Amino acid sequence: MVSIRLFRRISAALLLLFLLSAEPCPGQVERSPAAPAPAVELQGEVGASQNHTYIRAPFHVPAGVHRVTLTFTYTERQQHTALDIGVLDPMELRCWSGGNKSVLTIGISDATPSCLPGPIPAGEWYLLIGVPNIRPGVRSHYTAQIFFTRTGLVADEPAVLRRPLRSGPAWYRGDLHMHTAHSDGQCPSQTGKMVPCPVFFTVEDAARRGLDFIAITDHNATSQYNVMRELQPYFDKVLLIPGREITTFQGHLNFLGTTQYLNFQLGSSAVPSMNVLLGRARKLGALVSINHPAAPSGEICMGCGWTPSSPVDMGLLTAVEAVNGGEPLPAFSSIPFWEQQLNRGYRLTAIGGSDNHRPMTPLDQPGAVGSPTTVIYARNLSTPAILDGIRSGRVFIDLTGSRDRMLDLHAQAAGSDTAMGGMLTAPAGARISIAASVAACPGATVSLVLDGAASPALAAQPVTATDQTLHWKWRTDGKRHWLLAEVRDASGQILLLGNPVYINWPANPPR
């Protein structure tokens, strides 16, 4: 019996033979590899004699390509000219979009709807143009630009695929840890049975929460990226960041910003240690954080706690999930673990994640999508900008999952000013001015934490207004310190947790 896959390949080969008898090949313009431009540009004209035919335009895909992206424009639309597009690889039809798309992308793990994701074979590919309508006497000029991406990094994709959903620097709110049907996310079916939950419901919950971004981090999986590629145009207010929870028996890691495969089989001969795994993640360009390091491990939650079998170079990490929505505070708080790393000299950003496995959980429940919320100051709403915002450390965690609570911290000495995540140099005896800006927290208290403890010289202050900036003065001893702000309610519960300002740290601390 002929397999469906083989049938598709035979059909594609027959179609290819038909195409070879079509119009002469349009011109192919090669681009310099160093130029900030498409690798290939195809141009040609379509006339009335080609109405109701198919035209093929060849282009060569080199070895080692992770993603092929194509943009397509043509003239004479006002004359009711209609051109449909598709893509053939050396073996089969990879896309047929009709005329409703002008951008197609084909990656190893994801593709534009109507395109097939999968391996990118080197060789002769074809842009396939269908001509449903062109009037007598009309000539339509088309241009196709083709980009080759050699990594899975979103930051390396052509600009047409990573345009910001919102422009300009701002505080953006999101959730960096959640699960769907592509791992162990569940929700009730139409008949009330618990079933693997479609990605749509997770994104819809994020939209209802008013989040600006989410990272869908299914366990070791890459299949969710194809669904995210389909959903992103519809959810054009919620940025969908490709992520994975790298789940090992010695700890869990968030792996953000790339669709490239990472071998997660820690303890095997291929991945003998956590440092090997983290080193490979860094080479791929991913942002990596530790998830719920203080969680229990063993049968209750296999590998959930941070239990590496050998010493780990924490400088290979960028962040720590200090607050996890599935862990009640203070019992399983990972804040002390994060503070220990700061005291060891590692400048790691504290982030939060709901770890949501039930997208239909009411939004006022702990662990619902966006509970907690990570709030990041970024240059715009795009994946590269959000990840750069985490790296900068100007980030706070909103444990209440609100839409409007805010926290920022600035420190100033000798005319130099820095915000959360930044470094400040101040010699012994210098007077540092500290300002914490808080919004939507009336009745709460702002405390400053110095090297993991309260300082008598930095007394807590009450919040008496909806939008308020509180001030402190502190004289430094010239040694290395970290200083952060946290907001607590009347019962002492943390509402907002900020990241530190780093005082007198080396210029290139471990990161």
Helices and strands as residue ranges (DSSP letters): H 4-19, E 27-30, E 40-46, G 48-50, E 54-61, E 67-74, G 77-79, E 82-88, E 93-98, E 103-107, E 123-133, E 140-149, G 154-156, G 159-161, E 170-175, E 186-188, E 194-196, H 199-209, E 213-216, H 224-231, E 239-248, E 251-256, H 274-284, E 287-291, G 314-316, E 319-324, H 335-343, E 349-353, E 373-378, H 383-392, E 395-398, E 406-413, E 416-419, E 423-424, E 431-439, E 445-450, E 453-454, E 461-462, E 467-475, E 481-488, E 494-498, E 501-503
